Amino acid sequence: MTTGLCLWAAGRLLATLPVAAFTLAWTHSVEKTRWEEHYRIDGERLVLDEARVQGSGAGMEPAAGAAWRDGAWRWTPALAPLAGLRLTASSYSADYELCSERGCSSLQSLSGPLADGTVVSAAACAARGPAAVDRDRSTSAPMPTPMGMRRRAPDSRPAPPPAPAR
């Protein structure tokens, strides 16, 4: 058994990602600016190692001590390890992205379609095996490379069918 990240909604396990670290990314609904947070899994907790934002405004100012590097403000938030994250699906903003050394996937490509307002919980868990994500729901479309991460070479698997329109 390896460390991983489990995604839950309404008491149902949606996906298990066999990762030791991941980046959660989203686009701010007002400023239309990308925000990223890099987490590592430490036991049963998520540790926020770095936050990155490509701009500022409307409640998304970089923290004191942030440094501009590689096109983004970067800093290490002073935050205790977390039991989990709550991600709310919204038709008013772009979907969340989860990125690891394996590449990036939208939240709904991992979970399946989510109704507006659905809360997805992300928490550390025991991941079984290297392919715990349902490959029929994984994205094959290129996703933006997170700030500071290199894009992985594409693999030779056939592309899954397109996701249903929201």
C-alpha positions in Angstrom: 0.0 0.0 0.0 1.2 3.5 -0.9 0.3 6.9 0.2 -2.4 8.6 -1.8 -5.1 11.2 -2.1 -8.8 10.1 -2.0 -11.6 12.2 -3.4 -15.0 11.9 -1.7 -18.5 13.4 -2.2 -21.7 12.6 -0.4 -20.0 9.7 1.4 -18.9 8.0 -1.9 -15.3 7.5 -2.9 -14.9 9.1 -6.3 -11.2 8.4 -7.0 -7.9 7.4 -5.3 -4.7 8.9 -6.6 -1.5 7.1 -5.7 0.6 10.3 -5.1 2.9 11.5 -2.4 2.6 15.1 -3.5 0.3 17.1 -5.7 -0.6 20.6 -6.9 -4.1 21.9 -6.6 -4.8 24.7 -9.2 -7.7 26.8 -10.1 -8.6 30.1 -11.8 -9.9 32.9 -9.6 -13.5 33.5 -10.6 -13.2 37.4 -10.5 -9.6 38.1 -11.5 -9.3 35.1 -14.0 -5.8 34.5 -12.6 -4.3 31.1 -11.9 -3.7 30.1 -8.3 -1.7 27.0 -7.3 -1.0 25.3 -4.0 1.5 22.5 -3.7 0.8 19.9 -1.0 2.7 16.8 0.2 1.1 14.0 2.1 2.6 13.4 5.5 0.9 10.4 7.2 -2.8 11.3 7.5 -2.3 15.1 6.9 -1.8 17.4 3.9 1.1 19.8 4.2 0.9 23.0 2.2 4.5 23.6 1.0 4.0 26.5 -1.4 1.4 28.8 -2.8 1.8 30.5 -6.2 -0.4 33.1 -7.9 0.2 34.8 -11.2 -1.2 38.2 -10.1 -3.0 39.9 -7.3 -6.3 41.6 -6.5 -9.8 40.8 -5.3 -8.8 38.9 -2.2 -5.8 37.1 -3.6 -2.8 39.2 -2.5 0.5 37.4 -2.1 1.6 36.9 1.5 4.3 39.0 3.1 7.6 37.7 2.1 6.4 36.4 -1.3 8.9 36.4 -4.1 8.3 36.9 -7.8 9.9 33.9 -9.6 9.1 32.1 -12.9 6.0 34.3 -13.6 4.3 34.0 -10.2 4.3 35.2 -6.7 5.5 32.3 -4.4 5.5 31.9 -0.7 5.3 29.2 2.0 2.1 29.7 4.0 2.3 29.4 7.8 -0.4 26.8 8.1 -0.6 23.7 10.2 -1.0 20.4 8.4 -4.6 19.8 7.3 -6.9 16.8 7.6 -8.3 17.6 4.2 -9.5 20.1 1.6 -13.1 21.0 0.5 -13.5 21.7 -3.2 -16.8 23.1 -4.3 -17.9 22.5 -7.9 -19.3 25.7 -9.6 -20.6 26.4 -13.0 -19.4 30.0 -12.5 -15.7 29.1 -12.6 -13.3 26.8 -14.3 -12.8 23.3 -12.8 -10.1 22.6 -10.3 -7.0 20.8 -11.6 -5.0 18.2 -9.7 -1.4 17.8 -10.9 1.4 15.4 -9.9 4.5 14.0 -11.6 2.1 11.9 -13.7 0.5 15.1 -15.3 -2.6 17.1 -14.7 -6.3 16.2 -14.7 -9.4 18.3 -14.0 -11.3 17.4 -10.9 -14.4 16.3 -12.9 -12.3 14.1 -15.2 -11.4 12.2 -12.1 -14.7 12.3 -10.3 -17.2 12.3 -13.2 -19.7 15.1 -13.6 -20.5 17.1 -10.5 -23.7 19.1 -9.8 -23.2 22.8 -9.1 -22.4 23.2 -5.4 -21.2 19.6 -4.9 -18.5 19.6 -2.2 -15.6 17.2 -2.9 -13.4 16.3 0.0 -9.7 15.6 -0.7 -7.8 13.7 2.1 -4.7 11.6 2.5 -5.5 7.8 2.3 -3.9 4.5 1.5 -3.8 4.0 -2.2 -3.8 0.5 -3.6 -1.7 -0.1 -6.7 -0.4 2.3 -9.3 -3.6 2.7 -11.3 -6.3 3.5 -8.7 -7.9 6.2 -10.9 -10.7 5.1 -13.3 -8.9 5.5 -16.7 -12.2 5.9 -18.5 -12.7 9.2 -16.7 -9.1 10.5 -17.0 -8.4 13.4 -19.3 -6.2 13.0 -22.4 -6.4 16.7 -23.3 -3.2 18.6 -22.6 -3.6 20.6 -19.4 -1.6 23.7 -18.5 1.7 22.8 -16.9 1.7 24.0 -13.3 4.1 26.8 -12.5 7.4 25.1 -11.7 6.5 21.6 -13.0 7.7 20.1 -16.3 5.2 18.5 -18.6 5.5 14.7 -18.9 5.8 13.1 -22.3 2.5 11.8 -23.6 1.9 8.1 -23.4 0.6 5.8 -26.0 -2.8 5.0 -24.5 -5.8 5.7 -26.7 -7.8 8.8 -25.8 -10.9 8.3 -23.7 -14.2 9.7 -25.0 -14.8 13.4 -24.5 -16.3 14.5 -21.2 -20.0 15.4 -21.3 -20.8 19.1 -21.7 -21.5 21.0 -18.5 
